[in-house]
C-alpha cells in the first residue's frame, strides 16, 4: 500500500540512535542534558498532557516522580536531536484503587500529586489516535520495551536474575553470561474477501457486537502467506488462495508486529473453531459502509487506531494499492 506508513504507530522516522546504546557514558550524558525528556510510565500507562490530552509529558531526569523508579531509564532515541527516555514508576500507589487496571480497555486515569491538572497516566488504547505520529511511536516503544522488562527479569537459560543493559534494549545474566533481547511476536491480520464481501470474526470477551479481521501468530518455519491461509482455515474453515502483503503495525499490547495482508477466499462456507473464535460472518461492502457510519446496530467496527480499522477503511475507499 502506498499509504502503509500512515497507520497508527508507523512512519514517524524516529532516530533510534542504536550506536548510543553501546556507550553507557554517552547515554548518561544524554540523560542528564538539560534538553532531554524522560517519559514516566505507570503499569504500562504513559503520562499524557496537553489541552487536548494528546502529548506525552517529558520530564527532567531528576523529577521527584522518579523516586518511585526501581530500574534505570530506557533510551528511546533522538527526537529531532533531542534525547528521549522512559522510566517505570509503577511502585507509586495512587490514593484510589484502580479496579480496571489490566482490562481490555482501562478508562481510568491517574493523577500524580503536584503535577499540572491536565497531566495524567492514560491507557494507550484510549489516546493513541490523538497522539502525533512521533508521539505515538515513542509511547508505543516505551510500552513494549517496559512490558518486556516487567516479565523477563530472570535469565531464560539458568533462571538467575538478569540486569538491564544497552540502554534498556538488552538484559544480561551475570551468572551464565546469557544475553536476552526485547520480544516481538509476528502476527498476520488478514482482509479475506470473496467478491463484494469481507470475512469478519470476534473473540470471546470482546465488547458486544465488536467484529474485526481475523488474525493469528506466525509459527516457526512458516511464511506470512502460509500463516494467512492456515489461520483463516483454522478459525473459520475458509480456504484462501492468493495472498499479498499490505502494511504492518507495531502493536504494544503487549509486543506484536501486525502484518496486514489481503487474501482471496476460494470457499464461502464458514465453519468456526470455537476454541479459536466465538463467531465469524461475511459482511458486504454496503453493510461495512453502514457499520463505519455508525448505522449498523449489529456490528461495531474494529477500534480506530488498530490496523484492522485502517485496512478496512482503505478497502472501502479502494486504496489498497
Secondary structure, 3 states (H helix, E strand, C coil): CCCHHHCCCCCCCCECCHHHHCCHHHHHHHHHCCCCEEEEEECCEEEEECCCCCEECEECCCCHHHHHCCCCCEEEEEECCEEEEEEECCCCCCCCCCCCCCCCCCCCCECCCCCCCCCEEECHHHHCCCCCHHHHHHHHHHHHHHHHHHHCCECCCCCCEEEEEHHHCEEEECCCCCEECCCCEEEEEEEEEECCEEEEEECCCCCCCECECEEEECCCCCCHHHHHHHHHHHHHCCCEEEEEEEEEEEECCCCEEEEEEEEEECCCCCCCCCCCCCEEEEEEHHHHHHHHCCCCCCCECCCCCCHHHHHHHHHHCCCCC
